[in-house]
Amino acid sequence: MAPLTSTSSCESCINLSQKVIELEQRISTLYQIQGAECKLDTILLGKAQTTATSAELADTVHHPAAVSQDPANSQHSHSRSPAGASPSEHPRCRGAGVSDGQQPPVALPLSTLVLGDSIVRNVRIRGALTLSFPGATVVDIVDRIPNILASHPQVNRLIIHIGTNDIPKQQSELLKLDFLELFSLLGQLQVSAFISGPTPTCGRGIGRFSRLLSLNTWLSSACISHGVGFINNFDAFWERRHLFGADGLHLNAWGRRLLSANLAFGVQHSRTSPLSATD
């Protein structure tokens, strides 16, 4: 055993002390990053919710959202749903309860439809009805839109969130053609149209993530070219694991609230003048 005063013992103590200092610095940096992310999430969510509350599309659960029936733990199905079917045939509706002594919330006239796959399940926006079609692809939504609008003639705005179920097919060019068909249909309708960009995935593989990012980038420019509003969700959910469920694909309660607020905020601050009846 080396004496306590030996050079090797002193060097070991110095090295150990340096490692302790390095670990303390790393822990401090991690805490700083975590704090910065929490502040960013709070600012983003608060800003969107505050703006939306004062506008027509405020984030609220007062208006029930119709959702097609599906198991609570269901994953995205890659099979095509029957065209023309409507979730209103067998809806599962959820609304906010009224506490004792409080007046029931005043329902706003229905002016907006949120259409999409199971990612938009339980999305709540004031004055909007959310129709979720688990497993739906872009083509499915294109087939459904005419019948849905015929059932809701008072609607003057569409927010469409679709494309996630097309990604596993790994056919990017065909997917773009499907979106172009959607744009063509929207150009014929007397409604304002917005595309809700895809949300990223967490822990589902770099391949799917990169394809979703590529789709988001393409949609951001394609929507402008076709006069359709685009709402970017990718940045708000990127590397925010706490906003996702266990599958890393669907959103949890906090994620759905943020998506609802981001959609409302995006509609009110769209840089694109979407097609509408007044155009």
Protein Blocks (a to p, Z undefined) as FASTA:
>chain_A
ZZfkbmklmmmmmmmmmmmmmmmmmmmmmmmmmmmmmmmmmmmmmmmmmmmmmmmkbccf
kbccddddddfkbccdfbdcdehiafklmccdddddddehiacddddddfbdcdddfklg
oiacehiacdddehiafklmmmmmmmmmmmmmmbcbdcddehjlmmmnopmklmmmmmmm
mmmmmmmpccddddddddddehiajklmmmmmmmmmmmmmmmmmnopacddfklmmgopl
klpcfkomaccfklmmmmmmmmmmmmmmccbdcddfkZZ
